Amino acid sequence: MESNERIKVIDSPPGFGKTSFAIQYMNELPQDTKIIYITPFLKECERIKQSCPIKNFYTPDAKRGQGSKMVDLISLIIRGRNVVSTHALFQNIDDRLLNAIRNNNYILILDEVMDVIEKLDLYADCQNKTEEQRERLTREDLDTLLESKIIEVDPETYLVKWNKEDGILNKYIQIKNLADREMLYLVGNDLLIWSFPIEVFRDGCFEEIFILTYQFDNQIQAYYYKFFELEYSTYFVKEISKRKYEIVLKDPSANYEGNWKKQIRKLIEVCDSPKLNKIGNYYSDAANRKICTNLSKSWFENTDKETMDILVSNIVNYFQHVTKSKAVERMWTCFKSQKKLIKNNNLSTKGWVELNSRATNDHAGKKVLAYPINRYLNPFFTKFFSKKNVQIDQDKFALSELIQWVFRSAIRNSEKISIYIPSQRMRELFLGWLNE
């Protein structure tokens, strides 16, 4: 299957000018060309509006939409307006919005990849319940629906089909609606997976699609495209003169990042303290197999308080004594569900940055980092993709997530940073990438 030139992935490191290229491209388009620009943050929406004044971008407004941003977004598209909005709103795309887009010949520019598949939490609104309690309740509901044959699961694809036409309990409306649109999968009778509607990216919806990111092939959206057999072309952005950019089709054999890597290697100091890093070291099991799972999510969920206290002490020690940094310079992360377990009077939550943070400059002043986790994709997701022989490279996925997080910091402005990565696996992946 040949590359799809309609979907262009602009795959370049942070700071190379992907957004600047997009702004230049939009400003050079004919006045009647219609654009939808999607970005993770409202602050970036304002940047696009200010950078492209002749395009007169609109941001969806709940007041105009009688209390609904989605209603206003649909109205803007029907009227052919240029729109800049957030991932969060665009992820709720429905048939009304899809039809409006199909009828109006839009270009889509997607700043950073989207969460195109997610675990569906039927009890997400029950904030008084823990994640484990919500998962148990969801499984109980699924067992009820399967036993009563209200739903069935295609064993070949995991796709959920809704069989009952009437008498639906309100709590199951979400399942029915997603199943009817073929956006719901059940893996191992245990994990509900929501899938972003693939028709958004297929022919007949957008005239052209640009995706601005780095290491796209190692991210979930790329695996999602492979799952649905959707091709794309990969480009690299180059600054050809001051504030003037072009994109070139990527040659897999070319080393586009050599000089850049050479420069940033000098700016990144990775903690090599055997004492601080011991907690994340490999170990051997009874069969003498190398185990690399220390500091993974399951490790956090099953470790004892004493070990957790050691990890927190290590992070505080690194911040206060090894680097002697100021609180305002510090940036750290962990799995969101474990954040409360790491809480410490000497570890301010003001420095916490979500581990999947992307496309923001808000943390560009952070110079001392702690990444005390070991990333793996949920095994149910890998099982889901394997149904169509799409194999996940767990190491490359983990590395791409780490790189994105690190480049929220001062390194994006070519300033020196120090970082504590106690997971031996993650540290070796990062150092290997820096030195390749």
C-alpha positions in Angstrom: 0.0 0.0 0.0 1.4 3.4 -1.0 1.9 6.3 1.4 -1.1 8.6 1.9 -0.2 12.1 0.9 -3.5 13.4 2.3 -2.3 12.7 5.9 1.1 14.4 6.5 2.9 13.7 9.8 5.4 16.5 10.5 7.7 14.5 12.7 10.5 16.7 14.1 12.1 17.2 17.5 10.7 19.8 19.9 11.8 23.3 19.1 12.4 22.6 15.4 9.5 24.9 14.2 6.6 22.6 13.6 4.1 25.1 15.0 5.9 28.0 13.3 5.6 26.1 10.0 1.9 25.5 10.6 1.3 29.2 11.2 3.3 30.1 8.1 1.3 27.5 6.1 -2.1 28.8 7.3 -1.2 32.5 6.6 -0.2 31.6 3.0 -3.4 29.6 2.2 -6.0 31.3 0.0 -8.5 33.3 2.0 -11.4 30.9 1.3 -9.5 27.8 2.5 -11.1 26.6 5.7 -9.1 25.3 8.7 -9.7 23.4 12.0 -6.7 23.7 14.2 -6.7 21.3 17.3 -4.2 21.8 20.2 -4.0 20.4 23.7 -4.3 23.8 25.5 -6.6 26.8 25.5 -3.4 29.0 25.8 -2.2 27.6 22.5 -5.6 28.5 20.9 -5.0 32.1 21.7 -1.5 31.9 20.2 -2.9 30.6 16.9 -5.6 33.4 16.8 -3.0 36.1 17.4 -0.5 34.6 14.9 -3.1 34.3 12.1 -5.2 37.4 12.3 -6.3 37.3 8.7 -7.8 33.9 9.2 -10.1 35.2 11.9 -10.1 32.0 14.0 -13.0 31.3 16.3 -12.8 29.3 19.6 -16.0 27.4 20.5 -18.0 29.3 23.1 -20.6 27.8 25.4 -22.5 31.1 25.6 -23.0 31.2 21.8 -23.9 27.5 21.9 -26.6 27.9 24.5 -24.5 26.3 27.2 -22.6 23.8 24.9 -19.2 24.3 23.2 -20.0 21.4 20.9 -23.2 23.1 19.7 -21.2 26.2 18.9 -18.5 24.3 17.2 -21.0 22.6 14.9 -22.6 26.0 14.1 -19.2 27.5 13.3 -18.4 24.6 10.9 -21.7 24.8 9.2 -21.1 28.6 8.6 -17.6 27.8 7.2 -15.6 29.6 10.0 -11.9 28.9 10.7 -11.8 27.2 14.2 -9.1 26.6 16.8 -10.1 24.3 19.6 -8.8 21.8 22.1 -8.2 18.0 21.9 -10.7 17.6 24.8 -13.6 19.0 22.8 -12.6 17.4 19.5 -12.5 14.0 21.1 -16.2 14.2 21.6 -16.9 14.4 17.9 -20.3 13.0 16.9 -22.2 12.4 13.7 -23.6 16.0 13.6 -20.0 17.4 13.6 -18.7 14.8 11.2 -21.5 15.6 8.7 -20.8 19.4 9.0 -17.1 18.8 8.3 -17.8 16.5 5.3 -20.0 19.2 3.7 -17.5 22.1 4.1 -14.1 21.0 2.8 -11.8 21.6 5.8 -8.1 21.1 6.4 -7.3 19.6 9.8 -4.1 20.6 11.7 -3.5 18.5 14.8 -1.0 19.8 17.2 0.3 16.7 18.9 -1.2 13.2 18.7 -4.6 12.6 20.4 -5.7 9.9 22.8 -7.4 7.9 20.1 -8.0 4.9 22.3 -8.7 5.0 26.0 -10.0 2.8 28.8 -13.6 3.5 29.3 -14.6 4.2 32.9 -18.3 3.8 33.4 -18.1 5.4 36.8 -15.7 8.3 36.0 -18.2 10.7 37.6 -18.0 8.9 41.0 -15.1 10.8 42.4 -15.8 9.4 45.8 -14.7 5.9 44.6 -11.2 4.8 44.0 -9.9 3.7 40.6 -10.0 0.0 41.8 -13.6 0.4 43.0 -14.7 1.9 39.7 -13.0 -0.9 37.7 -14.7 -3.5 39.9 -18.2 -1.9 39.3 -17.5 -1.7 35.6 -16.6 -5.4 35.4 -19.8 -6.3 37.4 -21.9 -4.3 34.9 -20.1 -6.0 31.9 -20.8 -9.5 33.4 -24.5 -8.6 33.8 -24.7 -7.3 30.2 -22.9 -10.3 28.7 -24.9 -12.9 30.8 -28.2 -11.4 29.7 -27.0 -11.2 26.1 -27.7 -7.4 26.0 -24.2 -7.1 24.5 -22.0 -9.6 22.6 -18.4 -9.4 21.6 -17.0 -10.3 18.2 -14.2 -12.8 19.1 -12.2 -11.8 16.0 -12.1 -8.0 16.6 -13.3 -7.5 20.2 -15.9 -5.1 18.8 -19.0 -4.8 21.1 -22.4 -5.2 19.6 -25.6 -3.9 21.4 -28.5 -6.3 21.0 -31.4 -4.9 23.1 -33.6 -2.2 21.5 -35.8 -1.0 24.4 -35.9 -0.7 28.2 -32.3 0.5 28.4 -31.1 1.7 31.8 -29.8 5.2 31.7 -26.4 4.1 33.1 -25.9 2.0 29.9 -26.8 4.6 27.3 -23.1 5.5 26.9 -22.3 1.8 26.1 -25.2 1.5 23.6 -24.3 4.8 21.8 -20.6 3.8 21.4 -21.4 0.3 20.4 -23.9 1.5 17.7 -21.1 3.7 16.3 -18.6 0.8 16.4 -16.3 2.7 18.8 -16.4 0.2 21.7 -14.2 -2.9 22.2 -14.1 -5.4 25.1 -10.7 -7.1 25.6 -10.6 -10.3 27.6 -14.1 -9.6 29.0 -12.3 -7.2 31.3 -11.3 -3.9 29.7 -13.6 -1.6 27.8 -11.8 0.4 25.2 -13.2 3.5 23.5 -11.8 4.2 20.0 -11.9 7.6 18.4 -14.0 7.3 15.1 -11.6 6.4 12.4 -13.8 8.0 9.7 -12.5 11.4 10.9 -9.2 10.4 9.2 -10.5 8.6 6.2 -11.2 10.0 2.7 -14.3 12.1 2.6 -14.0 14.0 5.8 -11.0 16.4 5.7 -9.4 17.6 2.5 -5.9 17.4 4.1 -4.6 16.5 7.5 -1.4 17.6 9.2 -0.1 16.1 12.5 2.6 17.9 14.4 4.6 15.7 16.7 7.9 13.8 17.3 8.5 10.1 17.0 5.0 9.4 15.6 5.8 5.8 14.6 6.2 4.9 18.3 3.0 6.5 19.5 -0.5 5.1 20.0 -2.0 7.1 17.1 0.4 5.4 14.7 -0.5 1.9 15.9 -4.2 2.9 15.7 -3.6 3.9 12.0 -2.0 0.5 11.4 -4.9 -1.3 13.1 -7.4 0.4 10.8 -5.0 0.1 7.8 -4.7 3.9 7.3 -1.5 5.1 5.6 0.3 8.4 6.1 3.4 10.2 4.8 6.1 11.5 7.2 7.8 14.9 6.8 10.6 16.8 8.5 10.4 20.6 9.1 13.5 22.7 8.2 14.2 26.4 8.8 15.5 27.6 5.4 16.0 31.2 6.5 15.1 33.3 9.5 11.5 32.4 10.4 10.9 30.8 7.1 10.1 27.0 7.1 9.6 24.2 4.7 8.8 20.5 5.0 10.6 17.7 3.2 9.5 14.1 2.8 11.5 12.0 5.3 14.2 9.6 4.0 14.4 6.7 6.5 18.1 6.4 5.9 18.9 10.1 6.6 20.2 11.3 10.0 18.1 14.5 10.4 18.8 14.8 14.1 22.6 14.2 14.3 23.7 17.8 15.0 20.8 18.4 17.3 21.6 15.4 19.4 25.2 16.4 19.6 24.2 19.8 21.0 21.6 18.6 23.5 23.9 15.8 24.9 26.1 18.6 26.3 23.1 20.1 28.1 21.6 17.0 29.8 23.1 15.6 33.0 21.6 12.2 34.0 22.0 11.1 37.6 24.4 8.2 37.9 24.3 7.7 41.7 24.3 3.9 42.4 22.6 4.6 45.7 19.8 6.7 44.3 19.3 4.5 41.3 19.3 1.1 43.2 15.5 1.1 43.6 15.0 0.9 39.9 17.6 -1.7 39.0 17.0 -4.9 37.1 16.9 -8.1 39.2 16.7 -11.9 38.4 13.8 -14.2 39.3 14.0 -17.8 40.4 14.5 -18.9 36.8 17.3 -16.4 36.4 15.3 -14.3 34.0 16.0 -10.5 34.0 13.1 -8.6 35.4 12.8 -4.9 34.3 9.5 -3.9 36.0 10.7 -2.0 39.0 8.9 1.4 39.1 6.2 0.3 36.7 2.5 1.0 37.5 2.0 -2.5 38.9 5.1 -1.9 41.1 3.6 1.3 42.5 0.3 -0.5 43.1 1.9 -3.4 45.0 4.9 -2.0 46.7 5.1 -1.5 50.5 5.1 1.8 52.3 8.7 1.4 53.3 9.9 1.1 49.8 7.7 4.0 48.7 9.3 6.1 51.4 12.7 5.3 50.1 11.7 6.4 46.6 10.3 9.7 47.9 13.4 10.2 50.1 15.6 9.7 47.0 13.7 12.3 45.0 13.9 14.8 47.8 17.6 14.0 48.3 18.3 14.6 44.6 16.4 17.9 44.6 17.8 19.3 47.8 21.3 17.9 48.2 22.6 16.5 44.9 21.5 19.4 42.8 20.8 22.0 45.5 18.1 23.3 43.4 15.4 25.8 44.2 11.8 24.6 44.4 10.8 26.8 41.4 13.3 24.9 39.2 12.0 21.4 40.0 9.8 19.2 37.9 8.7 15.7 38.7 6.0 13.2 37.7 4.4 9.8 38.6 1.3 7.9 37.6 -1.6 10.1 38.4 -3.3 7.4 40.6 -0.2 7.3 42.7 0.3 11.0 43.2 -1.2 11.0 46.7 1.2 8.2 47.8 4.3 10.3 46.9 3.0 13.4 48.7 5.7 14.8 51.0 6.2 18.1 52.7 9.6 18.4 50.9 8.2 17.5 47.5 5.9 20.3 46.3 3.0 19.2 44.1 3.5 22.6 42.3 6.4 20.9 40.5 4.3 17.9 39.4 3.8 17.6 35.6 1.6 14.9 34.2 3.6 12.2 32.6 1.8 12.5 29.2 2.2 16.2 29.0 2.8 17.6 25.5 2.8 20.7 23.4 3.2 23.2 26.3 5.9 25.8 27.1 4.5 26.3 30.7 7.4 24.4 32.3 10.3 25.9 30.3 11.8 27.3 33.4 12.3 23.8 35.0 15.9 22.8 35.1 16.0 19.9 37.6 13.8 16.9 36.8 12.8 13.6 38.4 11.1 10.9 36.3 10.7 8.0 38.8 8.6 5.7 36.7 8.9 2.9 34.2 6.5 3.2 31.3 4.7 0.2 29.8 1.6 0.3 27.6 -1.4 -1.4 29.3 -1.2 -5.1 28.3 -4.9 -5.1 27.3 -4.0 -2.4 24.7 -1.3 -4.6 23.3 -3.7 -7.5 23.1 -6.2 -5.3 21.3 -3.7 -4.2 18.7 -2.4 -7.8 18.2 -5.8 -8.8 16.9 -4.7 -7.4 13.6 -1.0 -8.3 14.0 0.0 -4.8 15.1 2.9 -5.3 17.4 3.8 -2.7 20.0 7.4 -1.9 20.7 7.2 -1.3 24.4 10.7 0.2 24.6 10.2 2.7 21.8 6.8 3.7 23.2 8.3 4.3 26.6 11.2 6.3 25.2 8.9 8.5 23.1 6.8 9.3 26.2 9.9 10.1 28.3 11.3 12.4 25.6 8.1 14.3 25.3 8.0 14.9 29.0 11.6 15.9 29.3 11.2 18.5 26.5 8.5 20.4 28.5 11.5 21.6 30.6 14.2 24.2 30.0 16.0 21.9 27.5 13.5 23.1 24.9 15.2 26.5 25.2 18.7 25.0 24.9 19.3 25.4 28.6 21.1 22.9 30.8 19.0 20.4 32.8 19.7 17.6 35.3 17.5 14.6 35.5 17.0 11.7 37.9 15.7 8.5 36.2 16.0 5.7 38.7 14.5 3.0 36.4 17.4 1.3 34.9 15.4 0.4 31.8 14.2 4.0 31.2 17.6 5.4 31.9 19.3 3.1 29.5 16.7 3.8 26.8 17.2 7.6 27.2 21.0 7.4 27.3 21.0 5.1 24.3 18.8 7.6 22.3 21.0 10.5 23.3 24.1 8.7 22.1 22.9 7.0 19.0 
